[in-house]
Amino acid sequence: MFLAPTQVPSFATADLPAPVPSAEYRACPVTDIVRLLGDKWTLLVLALLARRRYHYNELHRAIEGISRRMLTRTLRSLESDGLIDRTVHPTVPPVVEYGLTPLGETLLDPLSALAGWAVDNAGDIATARRTFADAHDNQAPR
C-alpha cells in the first residue's frame, strides 16, 4: 500500500535503502511517472490538452514530426494511466476527441512548477554543461 500524499517524505529526505533494490526502484510510483513524462511526446500532448479538448486529427496537426503511430501510442498510454479520456462521437465518420481527466488536471500544477524551474535555470544548466564539456575535452580518454 502506498503512502498518502501528506505522508510522503520530501524527495531529499526520503529514507532509501543502501543499495536501492532494482525491483523496488522499478516499482516506485515516482519512477513510474517520471518514466511516463520522459517519453518524447507526453509533455507536449499534456500541454496541448491542458488548454482544451482536441480531435485526433487536430492533435496530429498540432505536433510537428509526430507519426500517427506514436501519437496513438502516447494517447493510449496516457489514457491507460487515467490522465486523459477518449470520447468517440457517433458520427459518420466517427470523430474521436481527447481531453484531460480530473486526475490529469491534478498533474498540471506540479508540471508547471517543474517547467518554471527548468526555464529559470536553463542558463545555469547550459553553462554547467559547457564547463563540463570543456573540462572533459582536455582529458585523456577513459
LINBEL-V583213 format. One line per field, one symbol per residue. psi: psi as a letter, one per 30 degrees, with the letter a starting at -180 (. if undefined). burial: 1 if it has 24 or more other ideal C-beta (glycine too) atoms within 12 Angstrom, else 0. A space follows every 10 residues. Layout:
psi->???
burial->???
//
This chain:
psi->kllleffklk efgkkkljlk keeeeefkfe eeeeeeffke feeeeeeeff elkkleeeee ffjkfkleee eeeeeeeeef fgfllkkjki ljlkkkkklk leeeeffeee eeeeeeeeee geeeeeeeee eeeeeffgll k.
burial->0000000000 0000000000 0000000000 0010011010 1111111111 0001110011 0010010000 1001101110 1011110000 0000010111 1001001000 1000000000 0000000000 0000000000 00
//
